[in-house]
Amino acid sequence: MAGEIQVNRWLLPARDLLVARGDFGPLFEAYVEHSRRWVGDPDGLVATMMRQGLAAAGLYLTFRALDENTAWTINFAEPPLNIFITSDAKTGKVVGRYFDQHVKTVDYNRIFVQSVRNVGRPQQSSVRVKGFDVLSIFEQYYALSEQSAARFFELGEHRFMMLSALPDADDAWLESLTTTEAASLLQAEECREIEGRKVSFGCSCDQQIVFKTVSSIFADKEAELFGEDDEVEVSCPRCGIAYTMSRDDFIPPENG
C-alpha cells in the first residue's frame, strides 16, 4: 500500500474518550508524489489543508464500521477552492485532491459530508464553517452534525491525534484542551491500548469505473464530451488519475 502507516488507538475510561494517533509522514509523501504527477504540485496553504484533511480522515476512519465510506468536500468562498477527501474504512484508504478552477461558491465557507454503508441509504449533511484550518473545520462539523464531540490535534513532525468523545465525556473539558494537554493524555495509567488499524493513501478507481462514471454523467451528451475527437482524456474525480477514453469506450444510456 502506498504510504501505509499504523494508527494506534486507546481507550481512556476516566475521561470517556477514544484516542487515535499516527505518524502520517509516509502517507503525505505518497500523496504529494501522486498529486505532482496527476493534479499539480500542492504548495503553500493548499498543501497544509490537504495534509490536515488526509490526517483527519485517516484518524476518523479508524473509529468507523468497516463497511463505511465517507466523503468530505470543503468549499471555500475566498479564494475559491474545494478540498475533497474520501475514506474507506474497510480498506483503510484515504485519498483526496483540490480544485482551484471553476469552483462555485457562496459568500461563506461550508462543508458537505456524505457517508455510505453497505446497508441503508447514504447520509448527507452540510454545515457552514469558519476559517481555513481543516482540523478546526472537522471539529466544527462534529459539533453541528454528529452525535458526539471530537478534537483533532497536529502534534508536530507529521504526527496527528484525534479525541472522540463517548456518551459520558465532558464536552466542555474536551473543548478546552490545548495541544500539549492532549498529547499528555496517553501518559495516564488507566489509558488502555486497543487494536490499531492500517491507513494508506490510495484510490479504488480503475479505467472501467471511470469510463462508466463519465458515460453516466454525459449519458445524452456524447457529442459534447468528444466534440470532433475520437478520444478524450478523463480523470477520476477522487484522485485525478487520467485515462484516455475513446468513443468505443463510451457506454450508451440504454446499455448502462
C-alpha positions as CSV (number, residue, x, y, z in Angstrom):
1,M,0.0,0.0,0.0
2,A,1.2,3.5,-0.9
3,G,2.4,5.3,2.2
4,E,0.9,2.8,4.6
5,I,1.0,3.8,8.3
6,Q,-0.2,2.5,11.6
7,V,-2.8,4.4,13.5
8,N,-2.7,3.4,17.2
9,R,-5.8,3.6,19.3
10,W,-6.5,3.8,23.0
11,L,-9.5,4.0,25.4
12,L,-9.3,6.5,28.2
13,P,-12.0,5.3,30.7
14,A,-11.5,8.1,33.2
15,R,-12.4,10.7,30.5
16,D,-14.8,8.5,28.5
17,L,-12.6,9.1,25.4
18,L,-11.3,7.2,22.4
19,V,-7.9,8.3,21.2
20,A,-6.2,7.7,17.9
21,R,-2.7,8.9,16.9
22,G,-0.4,8.2,14.0
23,D,2.7,9.4,12.1
24,F,1.3,10.4,8.7
25,G,4.7,11.3,7.1
26,P,4.8,8.3,4.6
27,L,1.2,8.8,3.7
28,F,1.8,12.5,3.0
29,E,4.8,11.7,0.8
30,A,2.7,9.3,-1.2
31,Y,0.0,12.0,-1.7
32,V,2.5,14.6,-2.8
33,E,4.1,12.2,-5.3
34,H,0.7,11.3,-6.7
35,S,-0.5,14.9,-6.9
36,R,2.6,16.1,-8.7
37,R,2.0,13.5,-11.4
38,W,-1.7,13.8,-11.9
39,V,-3.1,17.0,-10.4
40,G,-0.4,19.6,-9.6
41,D,2.2,20.3,-7.0
42,P,0.4,21.3,-3.8
43,D,2.2,24.1,-2.1
44,G,1.5,26.9,0.5
45,L,-1.9,26.9,2.0
46,V,-3.3,24.1,-0.2
47,A,-0.5,21.7,0.9
48,T,-1.3,22.4,4.6
49,M,-5.0,21.9,4.0
50,M,-4.6,18.6,2.2
51,R,-2.2,17.4,4.9
52,Q,-4.7,18.2,7.6
53,G,-7.6,16.8,5.7
54,L,-5.9,13.5,4.9
55,A,-4.8,13.1,8.5
56,A,-8.2,13.9,9.9
57,A,-9.9,11.4,7.5
58,G,-7.3,8.7,8.3
59,L,-7.9,9.1,12.1
60,Y,-11.7,9.3,11.6
61,L,-12.0,6.0,9.7
62,T,-10.2,4.1,12.4
63,F,-13.4,4.5,14.6
64,R,-15.9,3.7,11.9
65,A,-17.7,0.5,10.9
66,L,-15.7,-1.5,8.3
67,D,-18.4,-1.1,5.6
68,E,-18.5,2.7,5.8
69,N,-17.2,5.1,3.1
70,T,-17.2,8.8,3.9
71,A,-16.5,11.8,1.6
72,W,-15.9,15.4,2.6
73,T,-16.0,18.5,0.3
74,I,-14.9,21.7,1.9
75,N,-15.9,24.7,-0.2
76,F,-14.0,27.9,0.5
77,A,-15.5,31.2,-0.7
78,E,-12.3,33.3,-1.0
79,P,-10.1,32.2,-2.6
80,P,-12.5,29.9,-4.5
81,L,-11.3,26.4,-3.6
82,N,-12.6,22.9,-3.0
83,I,-10.8,20.4,-0.8
84,F,-12.1,16.9,-1.4
85,I,-11.2,13.9,0.8
86,T,-12.6,10.4,1.0
87,S,-12.0,7.5,3.3
88,D,-12.8,3.8,3.1
89,A,-12.9,2.1,6.5
90,K,-12.7,-1.4,5.0
91,T,-9.5,-0.9,3.0
92,G,-8.1,1.8,5.3
93,K,-7.5,4.0,2.2
94,V,-7.8,7.8,2.2
95,V,-7.5,9.9,-1.0
96,G,-8.1,13.4,-1.9
97,R,-7.5,16.3,-4.3
98,Y,-8.1,20.0,-4.5
99,F,-9.9,22.1,-7.1
100,D,-8.9,25.7,-7.7
101,Q,-10.5,26.2,-11.1
102,H,-14.2,26.8,-11.9
103,V,-15.2,26.5,-8.3
104,K,-18.8,27.5,-7.5
105,T,-19.0,29.4,-4.2
106,V,-21.4,31.3,-1.9
107,D,-20.5,34.1,0.5
108,Y,-19.3,31.7,3.3
109,N,-17.3,28.5,3.7
110,R,-19.2,25.2,4.0
111,I,-18.5,21.5,4.3
112,F,-20.5,18.8,2.6
113,V,-20.3,15.3,4.0
114,Q,-21.7,12.0,2.6
115,S,-21.5,8.7,4.5
116,V,-22.4,5.4,2.9
117,R,-22.7,1.9,4.3
118,N,-23.5,-1.4,2.6
119,V,-26.9,-1.3,4.2
120,G,-29.1,1.7,4.4
121,R,-29.3,4.9,2.5
122,P,-26.5,7.4,2.1
123,Q,-26.4,10.0,4.9
124,Q,-25.7,13.6,3.7
125,S,-25.3,16.8,5.5
126,S,-23.8,20.3,5.0
127,V,-22.9,22.9,7.6
128,R,-21.5,26.4,7.5
129,V,-17.9,26.7,8.8
130,K,-15.3,29.3,9.6
131,G,-11.6,29.7,8.9
132,F,-9.1,27.8,6.8
133,D,-7.8,25.3,9.4
134,V,-9.1,22.0,8.2
135,L,-8.7,20.3,11.6
136,S,-10.9,23.1,13.1
137,I,-13.4,22.6,10.3
138,F,-13.7,18.9,11.1
139,E,-14.3,19.8,14.7
140,Q,-17.0,22.3,13.7
141,Y,-18.7,19.7,11.6
142,Y,-18.7,17.3,14.6
143,A,-20.2,20.0,16.9
144,L,-23.0,20.7,14.5
145,S,-23.8,17.4,12.8
146,E,-22.5,14.4,14.8
147,Q,-23.9,12.9,18.0
148,S,-20.6,13.3,19.8
149,A,-17.8,15.8,20.1
150,A,-14.3,15.4,18.7
151,R,-11.0,17.2,18.7
152,F,-8.1,17.0,16.2
153,F,-4.5,18.0,17.0
154,E,-1.3,18.4,15.0
155,L,1.5,17.3,17.3
156,G,4.4,18.1,15.0
157,E,6.7,16.1,12.7
158,H,3.6,14.7,10.8
159,R,2.0,13.3,13.9
160,F,-1.7,13.9,14.4
161,M,-4.2,12.9,17.1
162,M,-8.0,12.6,17.3
163,L,-10.0,12.5,20.5
164,S,-13.5,11.1,20.1
165,A,-16.0,11.6,22.9
166,L,-18.1,8.7,24.3
167,P,-21.6,9.4,25.7
168,D,-20.5,10.5,29.2
169,A,-17.5,12.6,28.2
170,D,-17.1,16.1,29.5
171,D,-17.5,18.1,26.3
172,A,-16.6,21.4,27.9
173,W,-13.4,20.0,29.2
174,L,-12.6,18.4,25.8
175,E,-13.2,21.8,24.1
176,S,-10.7,23.5,26.4
177,L,-7.8,21.1,25.8
178,T,-4.6,22.5,24.5
179,T,-2.3,20.5,22.2
180,T,0.2,19.9,25.0
181,E,-2.6,18.7,27.3
182,A,-4.0,16.4,24.6
183,A,-0.6,14.9,23.9
184,S,-0.1,14.1,27.6
185,L,-3.3,12.1,27.9
186,L,-1.7,8.9,26.8
187,Q,0.6,9.0,29.9
188,A,-2.3,8.3,32.2
189,E,-2.0,4.9,33.9
190,E,-5.6,3.9,33.1
191,C,-5.1,4.5,29.4
192,R,-5.7,1.2,27.6
193,E,-4.4,0.4,24.2
194,I,-6.8,-1.2,21.8
195,E,-6.2,-2.7,18.4
196,G,-4.5,-0.4,15.8
197,R,-5.5,-0.1,12.2
198,K,-3.6,0.4,9.0
199,V,-4.2,3.5,6.9
200,S,-2.7,4.2,3.4
201,F,-3.1,6.7,0.6
202,G,-4.9,5.3,-2.5
203,C,-8.0,5.3,-4.6
204,S,-10.2,2.4,-5.6
205,C,-10.8,3.7,-9.1
206,D,-9.8,1.9,-12.3
207,Q,-10.4,2.5,-16.0
208,Q,-13.7,0.7,-16.2
209,I,-15.1,2.6,-13.2
210,V,-14.1,6.0,-14.5
211,F,-15.4,5.2,-18.0
212,K,-18.8,4.1,-16.5
213,T,-18.9,7.3,-14.4
214,V,-18.2,9.6,-17.3
215,S,-20.7,7.8,-19.5
216,S,-23.3,8.3,-16.9
217,I,-22.6,12.0,-16.5
218,F,-22.6,12.5,-20.3
219,A,-25.4,10.0,-20.9
220,D,-27.2,12.1,-23.5
221,K,-24.2,14.4,-24.3
222,E,-21.7,12.1,-26.1
223,A,-21.2,14.7,-28.8
224,E,-20.4,17.3,-26.1
225,L,-17.9,15.0,-24.5
226,F,-15.9,14.1,-27.6
227,G,-16.5,17.1,-29.9
228,E,-14.7,16.3,-33.2
229,D,-12.2,14.0,-31.5
230,D,-12.2,10.2,-31.3
231,E,-10.6,10.2,-27.9
232,V,-10.7,12.4,-24.8
233,E,-8.8,12.5,-21.5
234,V,-10.9,11.9,-18.5
235,S,-9.9,11.8,-14.9
236,C,-11.0,10.2,-11.6
237,P,-12.9,12.9,-9.6
238,R,-11.5,11.4,-6.4
239,C,-7.7,11.2,-7.1
240,G,-7.2,12.9,-10.5
241,I,-5.6,9.9,-12.4
242,A,-6.1,10.5,-16.1
243,Y,-7.4,7.9,-18.6
244,T,-7.7,8.1,-22.4
245,M,-11.3,7.3,-23.3
246,S,-12.3,6.5,-26.9
247,R,-15.8,6.6,-28.5
248,D,-15.8,2.8,-28.3
249,D,-15.4,3.1,-24.5
250,F,-18.5,5.2,-24.1
251,I,-21.4,3.3,-22.6
252,P,-24.7,4.5,-24.2
253,P,-27.6,5.0,-21.7
254,E,-29.6,2.0,-22.9
255,N,-26.6,-0.2,-22.1
256,G,-25.7,1.4,-18.9
